[in-house]
Amino acid sequence: MESSRLFEDGFFFFVTRPSLFDMTFLTKMLKPVLKWFIHKQATNNLPNLNETIHAPGLKSKVEIIRDQWSVPHIYADNKEDLFFAQGYVHAQERLWQMELTRRVVSGRLSEVIGKDALNVDRIARIMGFKALGQADEKEFEAERLFSYLESYVKGINYFIATCKYPPVEFKLLKIAMEDWTVADCFGMGRLLAMQMSQGWLHELERMGMVEVFGFEKTQEIFPEYLANNPVCLKYGIETNQRKGDGTLEAFKGPFLRPLGGSNNWVVAADKMTTGAAALCNDPHLLINTPNIWYENHLVAPDYEVTGVSIPGVPLVLIGHNATIAWGATLTYADIQDTYIEKFTSEDSVQYHFGERILKANVQVEKIYIKGEKIPHEERVLKTHHGPVILNIDGTHRISLCSKALQKNEMIFGFYELNIAKGWNTFVGACKKLTIPSLSLVYADTENNIGYYMTGEVPIRARAKGLLPSNGYDGLHEWTGRVPFEEMPHVLNPLQGYYYTCNNKLVADDFPYDLGNIWMNGYRAKRLDLLINSKDKFSFEDFAAWQLDFVSLPGEAFVKLVQGLQGKEAYAKLSEKTKKTVDLFVAWDFNLTSDSVGGAIYQVLKQELIDLIFDKSAPIRGAVTQKELPIFVISEFFGHDVTAILRLFDKPDSTWWAISPDETLIKALEKTSAYLSKTLGANTDHWTWGSLHPMIAKHALGVKPILGEIFDTGNIPIGGDTDTLCQISFVPGEHYGGKSLIGASYRQMIDMGNLANSKCITPVGQSGNVQSPHYKDQMDLWVKGDYKPMVWTRAQVEQYKLYSGTINPSEE
């Protein structure tokens, strides 16, 4: 025992010292031992998926049948036992992922990672995710659903209590397994809601740009929604009832990064070859190992639902039950504001509000850091608007007012979605989803299709939410919220379909302001072209759409270069670069992994950004010049293309250091040189996939030696921010980066035959690197293939691979 502990402690010493990992000879010596250790520990942790166990508190036997992809199909005689089992299997497969997320929520990463995680912990403490979760627990403990949450938590804790071998990540970081609480579930919900809210980040970045460039120059490149790209609902509301119905750097890292975009669509029965309504969805999130989603099928009396959940939270968040299906995208509506607060002095906790002096709530948070004797003390201030997130000068500070930090019933809304029987109950569920702001598409077995926007959108007294508002004059407060009944929604649209791609939801004459932070609409325009290309569609069509790599802005860039070819300035290009231009203008705009024209487009785009805006300019993060403790996702994520194209239409803009033509010539020369240097002289090797690898990163993959073991992928892949199949680099990590945002889950649901539905996730169900289900879906995902979304009991038996049972304890 002592020799084993000595080995583990010595190994831990090497793993946690980055400087030693930089020493090549030690790395080569350590790698085989490291792999052996991890594989041994991970093998010990592999669950027995055919086990029969006895658990205290259960009322009846629970069956857990796993299919060929290790998706659990859980059958219980009551909901309490059902959610106990869901908690058990979540912990069985993803306990490390749950623990990591819980530490993000509670601001306790530094305890195990060290000072590199301090900014993440600071933000979590400032936002108060853990405290909000604890408050939610007290607020809702009398609700019926609370007993299901308690059962879910008991299932997690039963696994922890009986687990002989913790996940290997616990061993590597020397973390003890700790019991789960209902407050942890609520706290995770708060974190997710915050990650799905964008407006405040945009306000801070705009503020920094205005300070550096001035308002007029900033206004030239402010993201604007392109007039010729689709708007979802012209009038905001449409109903055609066919059938009755019963610290801000941490946001740059892997833990607090705001979530991405998505696509969803529903198509009416008369436009389907199957003769039944269909629903598709592919939420775009950071592709990690393990995946954010865990697929499960839950069955109990009066409750049957299948789809994906997030380990640490019960229920199904996207999927279908026996009657309805739903899919989600982010609306990109602006549901947050930042306020400039004016304190009475530099050290004071009193601040001005109208004619009054108010006192901010003050709390000192102690953050313990591995390797440090003295904890970091974070002084957290909260005004009536919300937490103070940034100091401007001695007396002026910025606070955040966010619906994600206010009272909500999010988890109850998702439960109501799980049990909805038709449009009316679906709408009732949407009403409870006051956060996050989602675009939910809907279909049912009666062939109704629809859409409803969720989330409370504030009505602002004065400001538009573009820049931080004056918080001390009392004239810029929220005066109410957009009435739920007047939120954008549609039932059975006359055109026979409905879609959202994070594009503009309503026309400019919609009576309420939903903000102006939409994505640019290129994905929506491509989907609009496809969905209007013929009269009837098949699921084969939909599968092709979810893997569609056509780049509409790429076509606009080709036209720019073609315009240059007819000018005298074109003669300035070297012969080598002219050959690059020839390859580019011959491109078919399909951004596949083997596309040469696609690679030229991506590098040219980045070279233009660097030349026009300068690498050191704050165009991709002006507020970072304020030395903020957090990083904002760029205001220009998804808008860099439109900013460039807009400036080429304004040759007199002050952004041009040299003429547009000269800038384009210089960018083309740099593009040709970069590709030659990086990929060689043979232009056949200039493929987009060579610059665009698909790597699903593990949290421990920040250490290269651990990344070799835990990361999955490294597969050349196509797509970018603007393709319908969005596979984009995280802002700040253009070509050559490793973190990708893409379809974290794809589903296609056939409302005429639910057993015919299909889905896929990027990696696998298991979080254990030794499991055969750690990455068994990756090849299917990359190829655009799917697996059955197993639904009927006959299907479950057909695809059964494992069968386990949880019985009531005999005590």
TALINHU-V860861 format. One record per residue. N is the residue number from 1. NEAR is the number of other ideal C-beta (glycine too) atoms within 10 Angstrom. Layout:
n | near
N | NEAR
N | NEAR
This chain:
n | near
1 | 5
2 | 6
3 | 7
4 | 8
5 | 9
6 | 10
7 | 12
8 | 15
9 | 10
10 | 10
11 | 17
12 | 14
13 | 10
14 | 16
15 | 20
16 | 18
17 | 12
18 | 11
19 | 7
20 | 13
21 | 17
22 | 10
23 | 12
24 | 8
25 | 7
26 | 15
27 | 15
28 | 10
29 | 12
30 | 18
31 | 13
32 | 9
33 | 12
34 | 20
35 | 13
36 | 10
37 | 18
38 | 21
39 | 14
40 | 14
41 | 21
42 | 22
43 | 14
44 | 14
45 | 24
46 | 14
47 | 20
48 | 10
49 | 20
50 | 12
51 | 13
52 | 11
53 | 16
54 | 12
55 | 20
56 | 11
57 | 14
58 | 24
59 | 12
60 | 12
61 | 14
62 | 26
63 | 16
64 | 23
65 | 22
66 | 24
67 | 22
68 | 15
69 | 22
70 | 22
71 | 26
72 | 25
73 | 23
74 | 24
75 | 20
76 | 25
77 | 14
78 | 17
79 | 20
80 | 21
81 | 24
82 | 25
83 | 27
84 | 29
85 | 29
86 | 29
87 | 29
88 | 28
89 | 26
90 | 26
91 | 25
92 | 25
93 | 28
94 | 23
95 | 25
96 | 26
97 | 24
98 | 24
99 | 26
100 | 23
101 | 22
102 | 22
103 | 22
104 | 24
105 | 25
106 | 20
107 | 25
108 | 20
109 | 25
110 | 24
111 | 18
112 | 20
113 | 22
114 | 15
115 | 14
116 | 14
117 | 24
118 | 22
119 | 24
120 | 26
121 | 28
122 | 23
123 | 25
124 | 30
125 | 24
126 | 26
127 | 25
128 | 21
129 | 28
130 | 22
131 | 17
132 | 24
133 | 23
134 | 17
135 | 16
136 | 22
137 | 18
138 | 11
139 | 14
140 | 17
141 | 12
142 | 7
143 | 14
144 | 10
145 | 18
146 | 16
147 | 13
148 | 22
149 | 25
150 | 19
151 | 22
152 | 26
153 | 22
154 | 21
155 | 30
156 | 27
157 | 19
158 | 22
159 | 22
160 | 17
161 | 11
162 | 10
163 | 16
164 | 6
165 | 15
166 | 18
167 | 25
168 | 25
169 | 26
170 | 19
171 | 20
172 | 23
173 | 19
174 | 13
175 | 17
176 | 7
177 | 17
178 | 12
179 | 11
180 | 24
181 | 18
182 | 19
183 | 21
184 | 25
185 | 24
186 | 26
187 | 29
188 | 22
189 | 25
190 | 25
191 | 24
192 | 23
193 | 25
194 | 26
195 | 21
196 | 22
197 | 26
198 | 25
199 | 23
200 | 25
201 | 23
202 | 27
203 | 27
204 | 26
205 | 23
206 | 21
207 | 22
208 | 21
209 | 25
210 | 18
211 | 15
212 | 15
213 | 20
214 | 11
215 | 12
216 | 9
217 | 14
218 | 19
219 | 13
220 | 14
221 | 24
222 | 18
223 | 21
224 | 14
225 | 18
226 | 19
227 | 9
228 | 6
229 | 21
230 | 19
231 | 17
232 | 23
233 | 20
234 | 10
235 | 11
236 | 20
237 | 14
238 | 18
239 | 11
240 | 11
241 | 10
242 | 12
243 | 11
244 | 10
245 | 18
246 | 9
247 | 22
248 | 26
249 | 20
250 | 24
251 | 22
252 | 20
253 | 18
254 | 18
255 | 23
256 | 23
257 | 19
258 | 17
259 | 21
260 | 27
261 | 24
262 | 26
263 | 28
264 | 25
265 | 25
266 | 29
267 | 26
268 | 21
269 | 19
270 | 12
271 | 17
272 | 23
273 | 12
274 | 17
275 | 10
276 | 20
277 | 28
278 | 30
279 | 25
280 | 24
281 | 29
282 | 26
283 | 25
284 | 26
285 | 21
286 | 20
287 | 26
288 | 22
289 | 25
290 | 27
291 | 28
292 | 20
293 | 22
294 | 26
295 | 26
296 | 27
297 | 22
298 | 26
299 | 17
300 | 19
301 | 10
302 | 7
303 | 18
304 | 18
305 | 22
306 | 25
307 | 28
308 | 22
309 | 21
310 | 22
311 | 27
312 | 29
313 | 25
314 | 30
315 | 24
316 | 24
317 | 20
318 | 24
319 | 28
320 | 27
321 | 22
322 | 13
323 | 19
324 | 29
325 | 28
326 | 32
327 | 29
328 | 21
329 | 25
330 | 24
331 | 29
332 | 26
333 | 32
334 | 25
335 | 29
336 | 24
337 | 27
338 | 26
339 | 25
340 | 19
341 | 25
342 | 16
343 | 22
344 | 12
345 | 9
346 | 9
347 | 8
348 | 13
349 | 16
350 | 11
351 | 25
352 | 17
353 | 18
354 | 11
355 | 7
356 | 9
357 | 12
358 | 14
359 | 11
360 | 20
361 | 11
362 | 11
363 | 14
364 | 9
365 | 19
366 | 11
367 | 21
368 | 14
369 | 20
370 | 16
371 | 8
372 | 13
373 | 6
374 | 8
375 | 13
376 | 16
377 | 9
378 | 20
379 | 11
380 | 18
381 | 19
382 | 18
383 | 23
384 | 16
385 | 24
386 | 22
387 | 22
388 | 22
389 | 21
390 | 23
391 | 16
392 | 14
393 | 7
394 | 11
395 | 17
396 | 16
397 | 21
398 | 25
399 | 23
400 | 27
401 | 22
402 | 21
403 | 23
404 | 28
405 | 22
406 | 13
407 | 11
408 | 24
409 | 19
410 | 22
411 | 25
412 | 18
413 | 20
414 | 22
415 | 23
416 | 20
417 | 29
418 | 22
419 | 17
420 | 23
421 | 15
422 | 18
423 | 24
424 | 11
425 | 17
426 | 25
427 | 20
428 | 13
429 | 22
430 | 25
431 | 16
432 | 18
433 | 26
434 | 23
435 | 26
436 | 24
437 | 28
438 | 25
439 | 27
440 | 25
441 | 26
442 | 27
443 | 28
444 | 24
445 | 19
446 | 18
447 | 19
448 | 25
449 | 28
450 | 24
451 | 25
452 | 23
453 | 26
454 | 26
455 | 27
456 | 20
457 | 26
458 | 24
459 | 13
460 | 18
461 | 13
462 | 11
463 | 17
464 | 12
465 | 24
466 | 18
467 | 18
468 | 24
469 | 25
470 | 14
471 | 26
472 | 21
473 | 15
474 | 13
475 | 12
476 | 20
477 | 20
478 | 16
479 | 10
480 | 11
481 | 16
482 | 21
483 | 10
484 | 18
485 | 9
486 | 12
487 | 25
488 | 24
489 | 21
490 | 24
491 | 21
492 | 20
493 | 18
494 | 8
495 | 11
496 | 17
497 | 20
498 | 25
499 | 24
500 | 33
501 | 28
502 | 25
503 | 28
504 | 24
505 | 22
506 | 21
507 | 12
508 | 8
509 | 8
510 | 19
511 | 8
512 | 16
513 | 17
514 | 23
515 | 22
516 | 18
517 | 21
518 | 27
519 | 26
520 | 27
521 | 24
522 | 27
523 | 29
524 | 23
525 | 20
526 | 24
527 | 22
528 | 17
529 | 13
530 | 19
531 | 20
532 | 10
533 | 9
534 | 9
535 | 8
536 | 12
537 | 20
538 | 12
539 | 19
540 | 10
541 | 18
542 | 21
543 | 18
544 | 14
545 | 21
546 | 20
547 | 22
548 | 22
549 | 23
550 | 20
551 | 30
552 | 19
553 | 23
554 | 29
555 | 13
556 | 16
557 | 25
558 | 22
559 | 12
560 | 16
561 | 20
562 | 12
563 | 13
564 | 17
565 | 13
566 | 8
567 | 12
568 | 7
569 | 15
570 | 17
571 | 8
572 | 14
573 | 20
574 | 13
575 | 6
576 | 12
577 | 18
578 | 15
579 | 13
580 | 26
581 | 21
582 | 11
583 | 17
584 | 23
585 | 14
586 | 10
587 | 21
588 | 14
589 | 19
590 | 17
591 | 27
592 | 20
593 | 22
594 | 14
595 | 24
596 | 21
597 | 25
598 | 30
599 | 30
600 | 28
601 | 26
602 | 23
603 | 27
604 | 27
605 | 21
606 | 18
607 | 21
608 | 26
609 | 21
610 | 16
611 | 18
612 | 23
613 | 20
614 | 12
615 | 9
616 | 7
617 | 17
618 | 18
619 | 24
620 | 20
621 | 24
622 | 23
623 | 25
624 | 18
625 | 12
626 | 17
627 | 9
628 | 22
629 | 19
630 | 23
631 | 22
632 | 26
633 | 24
634 | 19
635 | 28
636 | 23
637 | 25
638 | 26
639 | 22
640 | 27
641 | 24
642 | 22
643 | 22
644 | 25
645 | 15
646 | 18
647 | 19
648 | 19
649 | 8
650 | 13
651 | 10
652 | 6
653 | 15
654 | 11
655 | 20
656 | 16
657 | 10
658 | 12
659 | 11
660 | 22
661 | 18
662 | 14
663 | 20
664 | 25
665 | 21
666 | 16
667 | 22
668 | 26
669 | 17
670 | 18
671 | 24
672 | 26
673 | 16
674 | 19
675 | 23
676 | 16
677 | 9
678 | 15
679 | 18
680 | 12
681 | 10
682 | 8
683 | 18
684 | 9
685 | 13
686 | 24
687 | 20
688 | 27
689 | 19
690 | 18
691 | 22
692 | 27
693 | 17
694 | 23
695 | 20
696 | 27
697 | 20
698 | 24
699 | 19
700 | 22
701 | 21
702 | 14
703 | 17
704 | 11
705 | 18
706 | 19
707 | 17
708 | 13
709 | 18
710 | 23
711 | 20
712 | 22
713 | 20
714 | 12
715 | 16
716 | 16
717 | 20
718 | 24
719 | 28
720 | 27
721 | 24
722 | 24
723 | 26
724 | 25
725 | 26
726 | 27
727 | 23
728 | 23
729 | 20
730 | 19
731 | 24
732 | 14
733 | 13
734 | 20
735 | 18
736 | 13
737 | 16
738 | 17
739 | 19
740 | 26
741 | 23
742 | 22
743 | 25
744 | 24
745 | 25
746 | 26
747 | 28
748 | 23
749 | 28
750 | 21
751 | 27
752 | 14
753 | 13
754 | 20
755 | 12
756 | 17
757 | 24
758 | 18
759 | 26
760 | 25
761 | 26
762 | 28
763 | 24
764 | 24
765 | 26
766 | 23
767 | 29
768 | 25
769 | 23
770 | 16
771 | 20
772 | 13
773 | 20
774 | 21
775 | 21
776 | 17
777 | 23
778 | 22
779 | 10
780 | 16
781 | 29
782 | 19
783 | 10
784 | 15
785 | 14
786 | 19
787 | 19
788 | 17
789 | 24
790 | 25
791 | 20
792 | 11
793 | 12
794 | 10
795 | 17
796 | 20
797 | 13
798 | 12
799 | 17
800 | 14
801 | 15
802 | 16
803 | 16
804 | 22
805 | 16
806 | 25
807 | 13
808 | 15
809 | 12
810 | 6
811 | 5
